[in-house]
Amino acid sequence: MIAAGRASAPERSLRILILGGTGSIGAAVVGELLAREHVVIGLARSERSAAGLRELGAMPIAGDIAAPQSWAAKLPELDGIIHVACDFDADMGGIDRHLLDILLPAFANQAKRPRFIYTGGCWLFGATGDAVATEETAFDPLPAFAWMVPNLRRVLAARAVDGIVIHPAMVYTPDGGVFRRFARDAAEGRVSRVVASEHVRWPLVHADDLASLYALALERAAPQSSYIGAAIEGFAVGRIARAFARRVGAPDLEPRIVSVDEIAAELGEWARGYALDQRLSGTRARQELGWQPRHVDPEREIVGLG
Ligand SMILES: NC(=O)c1ccc[n+]([C@@H]2O[C@H](COP(=O)([O-])OP(=O)(O)OC[C@H]3O[C@@H](n4cnc5c(N)ncnc54)[C@H](OP(=O)(O)O)[C@@H]3O)[C@@H](O)[C@H]2O)c1
């Protein structure tokens, strides 16, 4: 049975390959696809990932996105591919480019052109300030993720697949995703750290809502379309830190501001994205795909956990 709030199952079960099915986005997508009665095959680079996929209900196939030549030619017939894998390695752009070099031509041999959902991200839109970015807004990518722009354009232009792009907002669950750091600090009685300023706004989406967007895009989106997956346009990060302080009964705990250079030195250049003040619109997905995010009050979800 499909959970309340999810779109009903499609007329036909689709056979989908997911890259990154154990990740914070991917695991939710696998759950949603299975709930909609699709067949899910997941790429697994280790026995641990394979076990994680089996536990979710997906069928693992062995492979690494850094070595696609060893598995891309052996793929079964597919209706769709969802790419939400990322190595966060210094050469993540090179790995992704090489993956597309091998993977896209491999689909030319499929009987039917599959859909290929590529994952971009909110950090491709730069600091928007008070303006609200849409799918029509020119990219202004964070340097560490600039490689995604030519790669997503390649997927949209590829002849062997029907390319679709989803740009997730910052993905959370009340205790995980981009909230994990706050949740851990709060649980251990530490002051939460906020990058740059409490006033920095993050566009947000709950992992389950984002997963339903991937499923809707797979089932309904027109080829060559792009969607921003933002349920909440922009939410001040200080409010998130303070909600976690309230949750542990320490409402007066002031977040500690850390500089963007400090967080980049600690986590890598990609972490500069935490300092981007952004507002992003999820209107197109709501209007064209009937996307209905159910999680729109993160503060209540955080405090409610307590
Ligand atoms: N999370 C967000 O808030 C957010 C927002 C916007 C955009 N995005 C983008 O969405 C994508 C996924 O993000 P995420 O947060 O879900 O990442 P994540 O939680 O770190 O998951 C990454 C996934 O990729 C897999 N993976 C990594 N390296 C691999 C390799 N060499 N071979 C095969 N699989 C590999 C991991 O598998 P194992 O570890 O099990 O091996 C895992 O399933 C990234 O491109 C990210 O930039 C994320």
The ligand as a MOL file (V3000), in Angstrom:
LIG
                    3D

  0  0  0     0  0            999 V3000
M  V30 BEGIN CTAB
M  V30 COUNTS 48 52 0 0 0
M  V30 BEGIN ATOM
M  V30 1 N 22.3730 16.2810 0.3650 0
M  V30 2 C 22.1140 17.5160 -0.0630 0
M  V30 3 O 21.6770 18.3990 0.7120 0
M  V30 4 C 22.2810 17.8470 -1.5230 0
M  V30 5 C 21.7370 19.0420 -2.0130 0
M  V30 6 C 21.9070 19.3530 -3.3630 0
M  V30 7 C 22.6020 18.4870 -4.1940 0
M  V30 8 N 23.1280 17.3410 -3.6850 0 CHG=1
M  V30 9 C 23.8720 16.4510 -4.5870 0
M  V30 10 O 23.2630 15.1690 -4.5850 0
M  V30 11 C 24.2510 14.1600 -4.7860 0
M  V30 12 C 24.1350 13.1210 -3.6870 0
M  V30 13 O 24.2760 13.7610 -2.4330 0
M  V30 14 P 24.0460 12.9940 -1.0530 0
M  V30 15 O 23.9900 14.0400 -0.0090 0
M  V30 16 O 22.9210 12.0050 -1.1720 0 CHG=-1
M  V30 17 O 25.4290 12.2180 -0.9250 0
M  V30 18 P 25.8260 11.0410 0.0790 0
M  V30 19 O 24.8410 10.9150 1.1860 0
M  V30 20 O 27.2740 11.2300 0.4070 0
M  V30 21 O 25.6920 9.7370 -0.8440 0
M  V30 22 C 26.5800 9.4980 -1.8920 0
M  V30 23 C 26.1870 8.1920 -2.5590 0
M  V30 24 O 27.1090 7.9700 -3.6330 0
M  V30 25 C 27.6710 6.6720 -3.4890 0
M  V30 26 N 29.0550 6.7130 -3.9810 0
M  V30 27 C 30.0230 7.5790 -3.6240 0
M  V30 28 N 31.1520 7.3000 -4.2830 0
M  V30 29 C 30.8810 6.2160 -5.0610 0
M  V30 30 C 31.6450 5.4590 -5.9560 0
M  V30 31 N 32.9390 5.7380 -6.1770 0
M  V30 32 N 31.0370 4.4280 -6.6090 0
M  V30 33 C 29.7480 4.1180 -6.3700 0
M  V30 34 N 28.9570 4.8150 -5.5230 0
M  V30 35 C 29.5270 5.8480 -4.8680 0
M  V30 36 C 27.6290 6.3620 -1.9940 0
M  V30 37 O 27.6560 4.9660 -1.8100 0
M  V30 38 P 28.4030 4.2050 -0.5920 0
M  V30 39 O 28.9380 5.2320 0.3330 0
M  V30 40 O 27.3670 3.2970 0.0100 0
M  V30 41 O 29.4430 3.3990 -1.2300 0
M  V30 42 C 26.2910 6.9820 -1.6330 0
M  V30 43 O 25.2470 6.0870 -1.9740 0
M  V30 44 C 25.6060 14.9090 -4.8070 0
M  V30 45 O 25.9670 15.1420 -6.1400 0
M  V30 46 C 25.3030 16.2190 -4.1160 0
M  V30 47 O 26.1500 17.2520 -4.5480 0
M  V30 48 C 22.9810 16.9990 -2.3750 0
M  V30 END ATOM
M  V30 BEGIN BOND
M  V30 1 1 1 2
M  V30 2 2 2 3
M  V30 3 1 2 4
M  V30 4 1 4 5
M  V30 5 2 4 48
M  V30 6 2 5 6
M  V30 7 1 6 7
M  V30 8 2 7 8
M  V30 9 1 8 9
M  V30 10 1 8 48
M  V30 11 1 9 10
M  V30 12 1 9 46
M  V30 13 1 10 11
M  V30 14 1 11 12
M  V30 15 1 11 44
M  V30 16 1 12 13
M  V30 17 1 13 14
M  V30 18 2 14 15
M  V30 19 1 14 16
M  V30 20 1 14 17
M  V30 21 1 17 18
M  V30 22 2 18 19
M  V30 23 1 18 20
M  V30 24 1 18 21
M  V30 25 1 21 22
M  V30 26 1 22 23
M  V30 27 1 23 24
M  V30 28 1 23 42
M  V30 29 1 24 25
M  V30 30 1 25 26
M  V30 31 1 25 36
M  V30 32 1 26 27
M  V30 33 1 26 35
M  V30 34 2 27 28
M  V30 35 1 28 29
M  V30 36 1 29 30
M  V30 37 2 29 35
M  V30 38 1 30 31
M  V30 39 2 30 32
M  V30 40 1 32 33
M  V30 41 2 33 34
M  V30 42 1 34 35
M  V30 43 1 36 37
M  V30 44 1 36 42
M  V30 45 1 37 38
M  V30 46 2 38 39
M  V30 47 1 38 40
M  V30 48 1 38 41
M  V30 49 1 42 43
M  V30 50 1 44 45
M  V30 51 1 44 46
M  V30 52 1 46 47
M  V30 END BOND
M  V30 END CTAB
M  END
